[in-house]
Amino acid sequence: MKTCLSGKMLMNILHKSVRVTNLRRLKTSLVSSRQLSKSLQDSISTRQSLYGVDTSEAVHLTHSYRHGLGAAPLQGVTIGQKLQQTVQKFPNREMFVFKRGNVRRTFQQFFEECDQLAAGLVALGLKRGDRVGMWGPNTLEWVLTQFATARAGLIMVSINPAYQVNELVHALKKVGCRAIISASTFKTQDYYKMLHQALPELDRCKAGQLKAKGLPMLETIIMLGEEKFPGTFSFPEVQEMGDHAHRRTVLEMQDKLQFDDPINIQFTSGTTGRPKGATLTHHNIVNNQWFVGRRLGYHEMHHRLCMAVPLYHCFGMVLASMAAAVFGTTIVSPSPSFEPEPTLQAIQEERCTSIYGTPTMFIDMLHHPNFDKYRLTSLNTGLIGGSYCPAELMKQVVSQMHCPEICIPYGTTENGPLTFLGHKCDNLERKCNTIGQPLPHVEVKIVNINGEITPVNVPGELWTRGHGTMHGYWGDRDKTTEVIGPDRWYRTGDVAVLDEQGYGRIVGRIKDIRGGENIYPREIEEFLHTHPKVKDVQVIGVPDERMGEEVCAWIKLKEGENMVENDVKTFCKGQISHFKIPRYIRFVEEFPLTVTGKVQKYKMREQMVKELGLQR
């Protein structure tokens, strides 16, 4: 089990060992990655000499199979039980802070409101196992719904707040929601208008008695806020519905629920096609947080976690808000959806010690014109996930954002979500170039096209198995059996390598190939990120009649910089293999993103196919 210096001690060593003036602008930096890595490693060695702590496991693999070891056992409890245990430990500690509106709740206050809402949902006639949709941005009502449904034995369906009408209908119909809790408006989204478009009968029915031809199972619409909309209940109304009998039903439910019961449906991001409903249990969710939090040190001290990621996604719902229920962590939400400056402001004002975000979010914060105005020295750990993180970005976050213990995770929605995570004491090279080691009690293996385990450092498809593996895709046995075999191994579709120490590295997708040559977009992206004018880059394959696929790069330049296609090709020539040099290059302002900041490469591919006339 890895142990390490605290972030404060580590940053003190960093600052004594090396002067960092402006790592954000790499070309003027006075520090090299080798110096940073040495500083990190020196601090770990100091800890070892002072406390006799062995900071690495004696692992020497020859083949690409690894079972994550761990001193802590699995947690055999439900979400509601774990929440109640934590509330009893820290009743007066802040549990949630929503900066927009300065909404704050202690653990005890939140728990009382949670069970009050659970009782209201029971009063509506909702039964154990019924599906309840949650559609909206990050708010107190979102997390109240998350924990109230878990306490009442209802399955919460996390719905992307960016969904349009047809996507909403697909989600509700796919899982058979009996109720949906929705925001009224957010940004350009008019949620009630879209609900009415999907449900023409809505304004002609009584609240709770919807009979919609298109969605026959859906009976109840609950709108956030005080305003009354035709055919719906308001959220405060439902909070007041439950009486003593309904509260008693909720309390009795805690002894009836089983930790293997489904409790959440997360729709896949849709980066490769129609979203599918990954069905997760209490056991999946509680244990994912349990082992992720322990690896980040949440059991060692009280952390204040800045949650820049959306709640509807596993990153927000499991990895962020569940940290409160499992460890007593205080969760700080800077804004209903990500905004760089409010996030920086929240870190400073709330003295956040941990931050979760996607690479895109960190890039936006680091390049914000007011970045240097904010004091971020309270930070020391966190997660950069959701999509590939360039090594250069990790170096900037470690130095400029004072996060020496930040880690890059790897996972999928279907695994609730994480299966790999770095250790907070890993040296900079490992932080930048690997996804860490498997979580405790998780098995991983790399296999060839015949399903045989490869030797270490030989690429193959990554398969995982463990406590996080989903039940399956809701109502879709065929899609489930495509990714989970009878032996419960989940086939990720990612090409990875495992080294002798059990550290993983994602190198591509199993479909990334050109004219018989294996081409891994991440390798090309990593190289192009070293160009001093490049802010961000994404690499895709586009159809080619002769080669099967050709390499295409979309590049975002740093502010005030200019390049042409030939500049990129000249930069690549002699540095990477000729077949990896992008044939097509586009300079863009933005990439198509999901709400979580994950790049939608399929949309980029569709656009390029149309633009270049490459339809087959």
Summary of the structure (lengths in Angstrom):
residues: 616
radius of gyration: 24.2
end to end distance: 52.2
largest distance: 74.8
contacts: 2165
relative contact order: 0.11
helix: 36%
strand: 23%
